[in-house]
Amino acid sequence: NVYSWAVEPDVVDCLVDKSLFRAQLESLELPHPKTLPIDSAEDLGAVPAHLFEHAFFKPHESYHFLQACGVKAVFVTSRSDAENKLKSIQEKGLKVVLQEYIPGPPTAHYFIDGYLPKGSTDMRLLARQRLRMYPSDFGNSTDMVTVDLEEVRPAVETLDVLFRSIGYHGIFSAEFKFDRRDAKFKILEVNCRPWWYIDFADRCGLHVSQYAYQEALGEPVDPYDSYKLDKRGVYPINDWAARQENLRNQKEEQSLFQLIRTWLLGYQPIFSWNDPLPAIVHFLPLAKGAIISLLSAKKRT
């Protein structure tokens, strides 16, 4: 059977469905943000009042929530605010959990990308630290750097326990946030699929697509040793938006020269010196829009 290497659907569900994920983490006593199942306004009535000061609704299933609401998650500010937002969310046929928001800047986020061959306990891993993100609340990384696995060893141990317990194998990208309040790496989610920056991982030495291809064909998976450290990965368009947002919020930012230098020296998901055409095609509509906006602004003045 050519699909004998595939992961069982219930294992995938355990990672994709945030309610099932919460239950699994709690049963294993793994570090994670306080997360509560919320099925009705009555459930909100049992939530301690202080939790609403730093909490948000997180969907059971992210894709349809993003399509319906236009965001990845929704902050709440009080019990009444949570009740109103829950009603609006449920009217769209969506389910959510209430999760504590761990304080800290984008640099408190760490990702462990990797591949685990079936029947093996030897995870092929790469660790990266987020440096900037957009949007600032529930956004995606726009600037990142690879770090040594030893810096995030507790997070690696969490993943090992989780995957052993549910029997997961294959491609993954797990997100953690370092909670300075108790000095723990707390797992936020695991994407059991290729992610945005899979090419960045490949350039750094972690070839997850190749491993998956080899295993699907029943071939031996290439050996893996290590990856390049201190390598930057940037998405210039989104990174510029992140920088502008930080400046508006009066957060300290690097100089424009430093920013452009990072873009030129870092790995980018679209631009490549030996194949620049995709980036040109990608940037042209954006440049056109910027010029039209500039000309329209001049006409108004």
ChimeraX attribute file (.defattr): number of C-alpha atoms within 10 A of each C-alpha:
attribute: neighborCount
match mode: 1-to-1
recipient: residues
	/A:1	5
	/A:2	9
	/A:3	10
	/A:4	11
	/A:5	17
	/A:6	14
	/A:7	15
	/A:8	13
	/A:9	8
	/A:10	10
	/A:11	16
	/A:12	19
	/A:13	15
	/A:14	18
	/A:15	22
	/A:16	19
	/A:17	17
	/A:18	24
	/A:19	23
	/A:20	15
	/A:21	20
	/A:22	24
	/A:23	15
	/A:24	17
	/A:25	17
	/A:26	14
	/A:27	9
	/A:28	12
	/A:29	10
	/A:30	19
	/A:31	18
	/A:32	22
	/A:33	20
	/A:34	15
	/A:35	20
	/A:36	18
	/A:37	18
	/A:38	18
	/A:39	13
	/A:40	14
	/A:41	15
	/A:42	10
	/A:43	12
	/A:44	20
	/A:45	12
	/A:46	8
	/A:47	14
	/A:48	9
	/A:49	11
	/A:50	11
	/A:51	18
	/A:52	22
	/A:53	14
	/A:54	15
	/A:55	22
	/A:56	21
	/A:57	24
	/A:58	21
	/A:59	22
	/A:60	20
	/A:61	18
	/A:62	17
	/A:63	12
	/A:64	15
	/A:65	21
	/A:66	13
	/A:67	10
	/A:68	12
	/A:69	14
	/A:70	9
	/A:71	14
	/A:72	18
	/A:73	20
	/A:74	19
	/A:75	21
	/A:76	21
	/A:77	14
	/A:78	16
	/A:79	19
	/A:80	14
	/A:81	12
	/A:82	21
	/A:83	18
	/A:84	13
	/A:85	16
	/A:86	24
	/A:87	14
	/A:88	13
	/A:89	19
	/A:90	13
	/A:91	10
	/A:92	12
	/A:93	11
	/A:94	18
	/A:95	22
	/A:96	26
	/A:97	19
	/A:98	26
	/A:99	24
	/A:100	20
	/A:101	18
	/A:102	19
	/A:103	13
	/A:104	13
	/A:105	15
	/A:106	21
	/A:107	15
	/A:108	17
	/A:109	24
	/A:110	27
	/A:111	24
	/A:112	23
	/A:113	26
	/A:114	23
	/A:115	22
	/A:116	20
	/A:117	19
	/A:118	16
	/A:119	10
	/A:120	9
	/A:121	12
	/A:122	12
	/A:123	18
	/A:124	21
	/A:125	22
	/A:126	24
	/A:127	25
	/A:128	24
	/A:129	25
	/A:130	22
	/A:131	19
	/A:132	23
	/A:133	26
	/A:134	21
	/A:135	17
	/A:136	14
	/A:137	14
	/A:138	13
	/A:139	15
	/A:140	18
	/A:141	24
	/A:142	23
	/A:143	26
	/A:144	25
	/A:145	18
	/A:146	23
	/A:147	20
	/A:148	16
	/A:149	18
	/A:150	10
	/A:151	11
	/A:152	20
	/A:153	13
	/A:154	15
	/A:155	26
	/A:156	19
	/A:157	11
	/A:158	19
	/A:159	18
	/A:160	15
	/A:161	14
	/A:162	18
	/A:163	16
	/A:164	12
	/A:165	12
	/A:166	15
	/A:167	14
	/A:168	23
	/A:169	24
	/A:170	20
	/A:171	20
	/A:172	19
	/A:173	22
	/A:174	19
	/A:175	19
	/A:176	23
	/A:177	25
	/A:178	21
	/A:179	18
	/A:180	12
	/A:181	9
	/A:182	7
	/A:183	8
	/A:184	16
	/A:185	25
	/A:186	22
	/A:187	22
	/A:188	19
	/A:189	18
	/A:190	21
	/A:191	15
	/A:192	22
	/A:193	12
	/A:194	15
	/A:195	13
	/A:196	11
	/A:197	17
	/A:198	19
	/A:199	20
	/A:200	20
	/A:201	24
	/A:202	15
	/A:203	14
	/A:204	20
	/A:205	17
	/A:206	24
	/A:207	20
	/A:208	24
	/A:209	16
	/A:210	13
	/A:211	22
	/A:212	20
	/A:213	12
	/A:214	14
	/A:215	21
	/A:216	16
	/A:217	12
	/A:218	14
	/A:219	11
	/A:220	11
	/A:221	16
	/A:222	10
	/A:223	8
	/A:224	14
	/A:225	8
	/A:226	14
	/A:227	22
	/A:228	14
	/A:229	16
	/A:230	14
	/A:231	18
	/A:232	21
	/A:233	28
	/A:234	25
	/A:235	21
	/A:236	21
	/A:237	12
	/A:238	18
	/A:239	21
	/A:240	16
	/A:241	15
	/A:242	22
	/A:243	21
	/A:244	15
	/A:245	16
	/A:246	18
	/A:247	12
	/A:248	9
	/A:249	9
	/A:250	9
	/A:251	10
	/A:252	9
	/A:253	12
	/A:254	9
	/A:255	9
	/A:256	11
	/A:257	9
	/A:258	11
	/A:259	15
	/A:260	14
	/A:261	11
	/A:262	16
	/A:263	19
	/A:264	15
	/A:265	12
	/A:266	19
	/A:267	24
	/A:268	20
	/A:269	16
	/A:270	17
	/A:271	19
	/A:272	13
	/A:273	8
	/A:274	6
	/A:275	10
	/A:276	11
	/A:277	13
	/A:278	11
	/A:279	15
	/A:280	12
	/A:281	10
	/A:282	13
	/A:283	15
	/A:284	11
	/A:285	11
	/A:286	12
	/A:287	11
	/A:288	11
	/A:289	12
	/A:290	12
	/A:291	12
	/A:292	12
	/A:293	12
	/A:294	11
	/A:295	11
	/A:296	11
	/A:297	10
	/A:298	9
	/A:299	8
	/A:300	6
	/A:301	5
